[in-house]
Amino acid sequence: YQGMTIGLISLAAYRIGFNDGGQQLGQTMAFAVLAFSQLLHVRNLHSNRRSSFRTSPMSNKALVLAILASAVLMLIVLFLPAIRDIFKIVEMDGVHWLYVVGLSFVPI
């Protein structure tokens, strides 16, 4: 069900962005929510027996480094204008970032 949840929140992000600023903003928000929700969701997959809230975040340092590296790369894509142009995404304002962050935490 978590994959379906991530799909639905990505569609919700697209709809919010589309309604507020058109197709490009919708695509940007869906892209960001999909990427960040996956980075947060990977902690749920860490253990079949224990909740991600009950395991130490540093129990798998390689995973933590991979998540941080991926998040940094995603932020580079979202903030650098030249890279945004390559990905054909647009700048988001603070309100849209709040939607992205909030929706990204839903699958946890």
C-alpha positions in Angstrom: 0.0 0.0 0.0 2.9 2.4 0.5 3.8 2.4 -3.2 0.2 3.3 -4.0 0.3 6.1 -1.3 3.5 7.5 -2.9 1.8 7.5 -6.3 -1.3 9.2 -4.9 0.6 11.9 -3.1 2.6 12.5 -6.3 -0.6 13.0 -8.2 -1.9 15.3 -5.5 1.2 17.4 -5.7 0.8 17.6 -9.5 -2.8 18.7 -9.1 -1.9 21.4 -6.5 0.9 22.7 -8.7 -1.2 22.6 -11.9 -4.0 24.5 -10.2 -1.6 27.1 -8.9 0.8 27.6 -11.8 0.1 25.3 -14.7 1.6 22.1 -16.1 5.3 22.9 -15.4 4.7 23.7 -11.7 2.6 20.5 -11.4 5.4 18.4 -12.9 8.0 20.0 -10.7 6.0 19.4 -7.5 5.2 15.8 -8.5 8.9 15.2 -9.3 10.0 16.6 -6.0 7.4 14.8 -3.9 8.2 11.5 -5.7 11.9 11.8 -5.1 11.8 13.0 -1.5 9.1 10.6 -0.4 11.2 7.7 -1.8 14.2 9.0 0.2 12.1 9.1 3.4 10.3 5.8 2.6 13.6 3.8 2.3 13.9 4.0 6.1 10.6 2.0 6.3 12.2 -0.8 4.3 15.2 -1.0 6.6 13.7 -3.6 8.9 10.7 -6.0 8.5 10.4 -6.4 12.3 10.9 -2.9 13.7 9.5 0.5 12.9 11.8 3.1 11.4 11.1 5.1 14.5 12.4 2.4 16.7 15.7 1.8 14.9 18.7 4.1 15.2 19.1 6.4 12.1 22.8 5.6 12.2 22.4 1.8 12.3 23.2 1.8 8.5 25.7 4.5 7.8 26.0 3.7 4.1 22.2 4.1 3.7 22.3 7.5 5.6 25.1 8.7 3.3 23.2 7.5 0.2 20.1 9.3 1.4 22.0 12.5 2.1 23.8 12.4 -1.3 20.6 11.8 -3.1 18.9 14.7 -1.3 21.8 17.1 -2.1 21.6 16.1 -5.8 17.9 16.6 -5.8 18.2 20.0 -4.2 20.9 21.0 -6.8 18.4 20.0 -9.6 15.6 22.0 -7.9 17.6 25.1 -7.1 20.2 25.7 -9.9 18.5 27.4 -12.9 20.8 25.8 -15.5 20.0 22.3 -14.2 16.3 23.1 -13.8 16.3 24.0 -17.5 17.8 20.6 -18.4 15.1 18.8 -16.4 12.4 21.3 -17.6 11.2 22.1 -14.2 10.4 25.5 -12.6 11.2 27.3 -9.4 8.8 26.7 -6.5 7.9 29.4 -3.9 7.7 28.8 -0.2 4.1 27.6 -0.1 4.8 25.0 -2.7 7.9 23.8 -0.8 5.7 23.4 2.2 3.3 21.2 0.2 6.3 19.2 -1.1 7.8 18.6 2.3 4.4 17.8 3.9 3.3 15.4 1.2 6.7 13.7 1.2 6.3 12.7 4.8 2.9 11.1 4.3 4.1 7.5 3.5 6.0 7.3 6.8 
